[in-house]
Amino acid sequence: EHPIQQSVVDAKTEYAPVGDGYCSLTDASYSFNAWELADRSIGVQGFETDVYASWVREAFLRCQEKDPKTTYVSVWTDAAYRCYSSAVCKPNGEGGTKSWFPHDDRCKFRY
């Protein structure tokens, strides 16, 4: 299997959605504008695409480099993202973005 394909598979199984929109009850520890995760020429991507899944994974990697205590990320369909290190994420329901957390035993309490 090609490394990029494996990365997409990992992204789709490593992270679980919290809901539509960005985390609204907490301030982002870091916030990045559109096309931070990809070149604009790639274009807006749907939530179900492999490209978007790779952005979720990359957002977590970048956020955890800046703050190892990152618990959530919000990723937009235009490759923007925000990092959060809060205990709770309440997505605001806004279109064009979803919030995510690592899908592992440490995070089961967040459902």
N, C-alpha and C positions, 0 to 999 in steps of 0.2 A: 504494500500500500504506500502511496506517495505521502511524504511528510505533511504536505498541505491538506490532503484529504483526511489524514489522521487528526490534524489540528481541528478541522471542522467537526469531525465525529466527537472529539473530546469536548468541544464547545457546546455541542447539543446535549451532552450527557452530564457535563460538569456543573452546569448552571441551571437554576430553576427560576421561572418568572415569579415575581411578587405580584405584578399587575400592570395595567396600562397606566402610563404617565410616569412622572418623576416623583421621587420621595418629597412630599410636601411639608411635613411637620418638622423637618430638620434641615439645617444648613449643609450644603455640600462642602466637604473638606477641600475639594478641587473641582473646577468646572472648566470645560473646554468647548470651544466653538465648533460649528459645522466644519466637516472635512478634516478634523484633527486625526481621525483614525484611518483615513483613506484619501486618495486624490479625488477631487471633484469630478473628474472624468468618469469615475465608476458609476456615479449617479445614485439617486435615492434607492435604497434597497428595502424590500418587504421583510417583515419579521421572520418569515419562514425560509428565507434564502440562506444558502451556505455563507454568502458574504457577510450578511448581518450576524450570523452565529459567530463568525471569526472576529467580528468587531466586539462582541460581548466578551469573548475570551481575551482579546487584546486590551480592552478597557480594564478588566480585572488585573491583568499583568502590570499595566502602567500604574494603576491606582495603588496596587500593593507595593510597587517600587517606591512610590512617594509616601505611602502610609501603610505599613504592614497590618494595621488594625482595620483596614477597609472591610466592611461587612456587606455593602450593597453597591451596585452601580446602576445608573440609568443611562441607556444608550438610545440615541435617536436614529431614525432611518436615514439621516443625512450625515452620519458618522461623528456627531457630537456626543459627548459623554460627561457624566458627573460622577464623582466618588463620594461615598458616605462611610463614616465609621460609627454610625449610631446603632443602638440596640433594636430600633424599630424603623420600618419604612412603610409609610402610608401613601401609596401612589395616588396622584390627584386625578387620574382618569384621562389626562390629556392625550390626544392622538399623536401619532408620530414618534412616540417613545414608550419604552417599557423599562421596568426596574427588575433587577436580577440579584440573586445571591448564590453562593456556592452550594451545590446540591450534595451535601454530605451529612454525616451524623451530627456534626457540631451545630448544624443549622435547622434541625427538625423543629425546634421550639418556635421558629419564626412563622410557621403556617398559621 
